[in-house]
């Protein structure tokens, strides 16, 4: 689960950067990446927090 969350964080960051670059250059497509990028980043970050909390509870 930790690897999946890191992959989601990386893909979300890449989509966000790509969407912003497309917006700066006034290209018509990929407006969805401006929205979906941060959502993927946030969901990956939440999964990472959940996996760390579960691991700490299992260690106790």
MARVEX-239938 format. One record per residue (C-alpha): y, x, z negated. Coordinates in steps of 0.5 Angstrom, whole numbers, padded with zeros to 4 digits, always signed. Layout:
YXZ/...
//
This chain:
+0000+0000+0000/+0005+0006-0001/+0004+0009+0006/+0005+0002+0009/+0011+0001+0005/+0014+0008+0007/+0012+0006+0014/+0016+0000+0014/+0022+0003+0011/+0022+0008+0016/+0022+0003+0022/+0027-0001+0018/+0032+0005+0018/+0030+0007+0025/+0031+0000+0028/+0038-0001+0024/+0040+0006+0027/+0038+0004+0034/+0042-0003+0033/+0048+0000+0031/+0048+0005+0037/+0047-0001+0042/+0053-0005+0039/+0057+0001+0039/+0056+0002+0046/+0057-0005+0048/+0050-0006+0051/+0047-0013+0051/+0040-0013+0048/+0037-0011+0041/+0042-0015+0037/+0036-0017+0033/+0035-0010+0031/+0041-0010+0027/+0038-0016+0023/+0031-0014+0023/+0032-0007+0021/+0035-0008+0014/+0030-0014+0013/+0024-0009+0014/+0027-0004+0010/+0028-0008+0004/+0021-0011+0005/+0018-0004+0005/+0023-0002-0001/+0020-0008-0005/+0013-0006-0003/+0014+0001-0006/+0017-0001-0012/+0011-0006-0013/+0006-0001-0012/+0009+0004-0017/+0010-0001-0022/+0002-0003-0021/+0000+0005-0021/+0004+0006-0028/+0001-0001-0031/-0006+0002-0029/-0005+0009-0032/-0003+0006-0039/
//
